[in-house]
Amino acid sequence: MKSVFQLPGPKAKAIIERDRKVISPSYPRDYPFVMDFGKGTEVWDVDGNRFLDFAAGIAVVSTGHSHPKVVKSIQDQAEKFIHISSDYYHQKWVALGEKLNMIAPFQEDALSFMTNSGTESVEAAIKLARHYTGRTQFIGFLGGFHGRTMGSLAFTASKPHYHEGFYPLMNGVTHVPYPDPYRPVLQSLPGEHYGETVIRYIEEQIFAKVLPHRDVAGILVETIQGEGGYVVPAPGFYPALRELCDRYQILLIVDEVQSGMGRTGKWWAIEQFGVEPDIVCVGKGIASGVPLGAIIARKSLMNWTKGAHGNTFGGNPIACAAALATIELIENEYMDNSTEVGEYTLDALHEIKTRHPSIGDVRGMGLMIGVEFVKDRQTREPDDELRDRIIHQAFEGGLLILGCGTSAIRIAPPLNISRTEIDEGLKIFGEAIALAARKQYSAYVT
Ligand SMILES: Cc1ncc(COP(=O)(O)O)c(C=O)c1O
């Protein structure tokens, strides 16, 4: 595969230069894509180059870029009013609360608190859990990503870099291994599912030796790990986790910021595992790119009183309008598409795996798919260098993808992507793998 573009082009280069002078260097930009406009799964840069977007703004533009129905809902709302603050009421906010109540992954009625981002949703969940239980401690999982503010950051454990230089974080978080079936770190008993092993570890090691279960307010878990590698937990995990939480009156808080809103083919990934959580953290895909998040909690839990928690922008009318349009589109069309095209993509990636020994694992649900690169399939040693080369190569071939975990690539396109677009993108992906592997080999031998 030859590069189709000279990247970055002159206009992109000029903007990146200006950006360097005024924007924080902390943003983790991997390659120089400077967007001009987008439509569905296609995006164009400022030099007129077209790309397929298999990253969707980190799993955010669930209905594709600038879906006409979402755009119209934003325009209509903007003409009426843009903001009134959470000190008042408005219709769209209530309508969104009603909708979230209908799609909440538990039988009990739900109340929602609206936020502006994923991290703010996690912060709200932490506060609600402490407030409701009167307990202070939490359990989080290694490899998890929950955001970068001081509370959520205390849970985030996918890279030490996120913590470096920022201590002290919120205290009260004990980390345990995530039930990663590809890279298990605990020993299972005969006949025990690895998901159950992790729960046994919490009881036999953590509760028995270091953390009194009576002090634990909640267990916060990404239903499917996102930033940490698009890891689907091992069998047996969620039923055992729910049972553990019930036994010790601990709240089960699922972070569905990345895995929710239809991405896996159900509203919430936790529904794939037949378990009801107590609090759901929402963000990213809920409003097709307009900043909005929420926590959805069982009504009986959300007993905090006036002023206990709030924010200025919560329930912003434009964000609520975009969310209502997004939810309607997902409900009517795109959730099924996510399941169907997701299965098609997984099959295609398994086929690509047969041709590329560097692919150690392909996993996922719906359109939340991870491909992990290794130096050797036997040892499973991560090949992060190859993964990074592939991402750059794909970019030069006209495909936007993002990394995750130590050596994985995430496939998280808009939920309305077509099979034809998947075929086109995976062709570029396959060629990028071959070319990156060749370049890596020549770099070693020369
Ligand atoms: C699972 C999960 N939780 C929380 C967050 C934080 O969301 P935000 O970046 O909107 O604060 C992210 C972001 O990637 C995420 O993937």
The ligand as an SDF file (V2000), in Angstrom:
LIG
                    3D

 16 16  0  0  0  0  0  0  0  0999 V2000
  -15.1300    4.2900   30.2950 C   0  0  0  0  0  0  0  0  0  0  0  0
  -14.8220    5.7450   30.4020 C   0  0  0  0  0  0  0  0  0  0  0  0
  -15.1830    6.4120   31.5000 N   0  0  0  0  0  0  0  0  0  0  0  0
  -14.9570    7.7260   31.6310 C   0  0  0  0  0  0  0  0  0  0  0  0
  -14.3170    8.4340   30.6490 C   0  0  0  0  0  0  0  0  0  0  0  0
  -14.0780    9.9060   30.8080 C   0  0  0  0  0  0  0  0  0  0  0  0
  -14.8680   10.6080   29.9280 O   0  0  0  0  0  0  0  0  0  0  0  0
  -14.5420   12.1290   29.5430 P   0  0  0  0  0  0  0  0  0  0  0  0
  -13.2950   12.1020   28.7300 O   0  0  0  0  0  0  0  0  0  0  0  0
  -15.7430   12.5820   28.7870 O   0  0  0  0  0  0  0  0  0  0  0  0
  -14.3500   12.8600   30.8190 O   0  0  0  0  0  0  0  0  0  0  0  0
  -13.9160    7.7800   29.4690 C   0  0  0  0  0  0  0  0  0  0  0  0
  -13.2140    8.4970   28.4010 C   0  0  0  0  0  0  0  0  0  0  0  0
  -12.5820    7.9610   27.5530 O   0  0  0  0  0  0  0  0  0  0  0  0
  -14.1810    6.3950   29.3480 C   0  0  0  0  0  0  0  0  0  0  0  0
  -13.8280    5.7200   28.2530 O   0  0  0  0  0  0  0  0  0  0  0  0
  1  2  1  0
  2  3  1  0
  2 15  2  0
  3  4  2  0
  4  5  1  0
  5  6  1  0
  5 12  2  0
  6  7  1  0
  7  8  1  0
  8  9  2  0
  8 10  1  0
  8 11  1  0
 12 13  1  0
 12 15  1  0
 13 14  2  0
 15 16  1  0
M  END
$$$$
